[in-house]
Amino acid sequence: MSDRELTGLIAAPFTPMDSAGEIDLAGVEPMAAALAANGVNGAFVCGTTGECLSLTVGERMALVERWRAVYLVNESSIPRVP
């Protein structure tokens, strides 16, 4: 956990789902890349878009872990997307 202050734009992205209504974890990476390319400093995952209420705790944790894996912020506040 960092004690850095949040600065800049923090987006509340939707949760990517596949045609069966399951979380599409592979869909996180292109979303993170698009946010980073457009100057977004962070993502408020499972924040304000509402679909989080229909996810299990395990699904929420998997989604957050995937975002952490692809959208980490380094010391210069530039998102690092693989």
C-alpha positions in Angstrom: 0.0 0.0 0.0 1.3 3.4 -0.9 0.8 6.7 1.0 0.9 8.7 -2.3 -1.9 11.1 -2.9 -4.2 10.4 -5.9 -3.8 13.0 -8.6 -5.0 13.4 -12.1 -7.9 11.6 -13.8 -9.2 8.4 -12.2 -11.6 6.6 -14.4 -14.4 4.2 -13.4 -14.3 1.6 -16.2 -17.0 -0.9 -16.8 -16.4 -4.5 -16.2 -15.7 -6.4 -19.4 -18.0 -9.4 -19.9 -18.1 -12.1 -22.5 -21.2 -13.3 -24.4 -22.1 -15.7 -21.6 -22.1 -12.9 -19.0 -18.8 -14.0 -17.4 -16.1 -11.6 -16.6 -13.6 -11.2 -19.5 -10.3 -10.8 -17.6 -8.5 -10.6 -20.9 -10.6 -7.5 -21.8 -9.0 -5.5 -19.0 -5.6 -5.1 -20.7 -6.9 -3.2 -23.8 -9.1 -1.1 -21.6 -6.1 -0.2 -19.4 -4.0 0.5 -22.4 -6.6 2.9 -23.8 -7.0 4.7 -20.5 -3.2 5.1 -20.2 -2.9 6.3 -23.8 -5.4 9.0 -23.0 -3.7 10.3 -19.9 -5.7 8.6 -17.2 -3.8 8.1 -14.0 -5.8 5.3 -12.4 -8.9 3.2 -12.4 -11.6 3.0 -9.8 -12.4 -0.7 -10.4 -15.8 -2.0 -9.3 -16.5 1.6 -8.5 -19.5 3.5 -9.8 -20.8 1.7 -12.8 -23.1 -0.8 -10.9 -22.2 -4.2 -12.2 -20.1 -5.0 -9.2 -23.3 -5.7 -7.2 -23.9 -8.7 -9.4 -20.4 -10.2 -9.0 -19.3 -12.5 -6.3 -16.5 -11.5 -3.9 -14.2 -14.0 -5.8 -15.1 -12.4 -9.1 -14.4 -8.9 -7.7 -11.1 -10.0 -6.3 -10.1 -11.6 -9.7 -11.0 -8.4 -11.5 -9.1 -6.1 -9.1 -6.0 -8.4 -9.3 -6.1 -8.3 -13.1 -6.3 -4.5 -13.1 -3.4 -4.4 -10.7 -1.4 -6.7 -13.0 -1.9 -4.6 -16.1 -2.3 -1.1 -14.7 0.4 -0.4 -12.1 1.5 3.2 -11.5 5.2 3.8 -11.2 7.0 6.5 -9.3 6.5 9.1 -12.1 2.7 8.6 -12.2 2.8 7.0 -15.7 0.7 3.9 -15.9 2.7 0.8 -16.9 0.8 -1.4 -19.3 2.5 -4.5 -20.6 
